[in-house]
Amino acid sequence: MPDKIILLSGASAVGKTAVLKLLVPLLKSKSVVPAVCKIDCIHTEDDRTYEKLGVKYVIGLSGDICPDHFLVSNLPELWGWSNEQNADWLFIETAGLCHRCSPATQKMISGCILDCTSSCHAPSGFGPMLSQADFVVLTKIDMLSQAEREIIVWKIKELNSTAEIFMVDGLTGYGIEPLISWLLLQPNIKSFENDCLRHTMPSGVCSYCVGETRVGSDYQQGMVAKIQFKEERE
């Protein structure tokens, strides 16, 4: 079994793969053998990146299934695969689609990657992937002033007061060493058996989850939620 499983979650195009590109070579220089799992929906070209890095990797495409549910359903298989690769650490990069889902488990090291340029209000749009993360990485830091970065950090601490926050420039590699040092200090896990999710996934199945295409209340079954318009609430 790997000593550590590190989950990298976050919205699409925030720099998750860029952070991995910096982490892998440095870990190798410290005699840590990493492996990578990339979860996506339909297609990814990140395998080219992993091949250039010379790291063992596996791609999981979820198709019509929620990619975070797909990941959790495949965790035992990923434990076995990383063990076969003799990996010390397993990195899992999520698809970055749903801000509500969080496939992090109790024994993983959970990281959330945020793009500094999105908005100082962006953190409040995230659910447990941010509020229950062990660490947060802010990317594209070169595009903001120090004052703007401090506002974003303050917003993050409002949502998650215990997470370690790292600022990383994905182009130059600035800030990656403190993240590596912190990860190395985190305790190794001897077994991931009987692991549990940190937060429940969105529950229930509606008719569209199982293939319904017709639009209209007559065709909606299962878990269905309706908007409450202002006049209905008053």
Secondary structure as the mmCIF struct_conf table of DSSP 4:
data_model
#
loop_
_struct_conf.conf_type_id
_struct_conf.id
_struct_conf.beg_label_comp_id
_struct_conf.beg_label_asym_id
_struct_conf.beg_label_seq_id
_struct_conf.end_label_comp_id
_struct_conf.end_label_asym_id
_struct_conf.end_label_seq_id
BEND BEND1 ASP A 3 ASP A 3
STRN STRN1 LYS A 4 SER A 9
BEND BEND2 ALA A 11 ALA A 11
TURN_TY1_P TURN_TY1_P1 SER A 12 ALA A 13
BEND BEND3 VAL A 14 GLY A 15
HELX_RH_AL_P HELX_RH_AL_P1 LYS A 16 SER A 29
TURN_TY1_P TURN_TY1_P2 LYS A 30 SER A 31
STRN STRN2 PRO A 34 ASP A 40
BEND BEND4 CYS A 41 ILE A 42
HELX_RH_AL_P HELX_RH_AL_P2 ASP A 46 LEU A 53
TURN_TY1_P TURN_TY1_P3 GLY A 54 GLY A 54
STRN STRN3 LYS A 56 LEU A 61
TURN_TY1_P TURN_TY1_P4 GLY A 63 ASP A 64
BEND BEND5 ILE A 65 ILE A 65
HELX_RH_AL_P HELX_RH_AL_P3 PRO A 67 SER A 73
TURN_TY1_P TURN_TY1_P5 ASN A 74 ASN A 74
HELX_RH_AL_P HELX_RH_AL_P4 LEU A 75 GLU A 84
TURN_TY1_P TURN_TY1_P6 GLN A 85 ASN A 86
BEND BEND6 ASP A 88 ASP A 88
STRN STRN4 TRP A 89 GLU A 93
BEND BEND7 HIS A 99 ARG A 100
STRN STRN5 THR A 105 THR A 105
BEND BEND8 GLN A 106 MET A 108
STRN STRN6 ILE A 109 ASP A 115
TURN_TY1_P TURN_TY1_P7 CYS A 116 THR A 117
BEND BEND9 SER A 118 SER A 118
TURN_TY1_P TURN_TY1_P8 CYS A 120 HIS A 121
HELX_RH_3T_P HELX_RH_3T_P1 ALA A 122 GLY A 125
HELX_RH_AL_P HELX_RH_AL_P5 PRO A 128 SER A 131
TURN_TY1_P TURN_TY1_P9 GLN A 132 GLN A 132
BEND BEND10 ASP A 134 ASP A 134
STRN STRN7 PHE A 135 THR A 139
HELX_RH_3T_P HELX_RH_3T_P2 ILE A 141 MET A 143
BEND BEND11 LEU A 144 LEU A 144
HELX_RH_AL_P HELX_RH_AL_P6 GLN A 146 LEU A 159
BEND BEND12 SER A 161 THR A 162
STRN STRN8 GLU A 164 MET A 167
TURN_TY1_P TURN_TY1_P10 GLY A 170 THR A 172
TURN_TY1_P TURN_TY1_P11 TYR A 174 GLY A 175
HELX_RH_AL_P HELX_RH_AL_P7 ILE A 176 LEU A 185
BEND BEND13 GLN A 186 GLN A 186
HELX_LH_PP_P HELX_LH_PP_P1 PRO A 187 ASN A 188
BEND BEND14 LYS A 190 LYS A 190
TURN_TY1_P TURN_TY1_P12 GLU A 193 ASN A 194
STRN STRN9 LEU A 197 LEU A 197
BEND BEND15 ARG A 198 HIS A 199
HELX_LH_PP_P HELX_LH_PP_P2 THR A 200 SER A 203
STRN STRN10 CYS A 206 CYS A 206
HELX_RH_3T_P HELX_RH_3T_P3 SER A 207 VAL A 210
TURN_TY1_P TURN_TY1_P13 GLY A 211 GLY A 211
BEND BEND16 GLY A 216 GLY A 216
HELX_RH_3T_P HELX_RH_3T_P4 SER A 217 TYR A 219
STRN STRN11 GLY A 222 GLY A 222
BEND BEND17 MET A 223 MET A 223
HELX_RH_AL_P HELX_RH_AL_P8 LYS A 230 ARG A 233
#
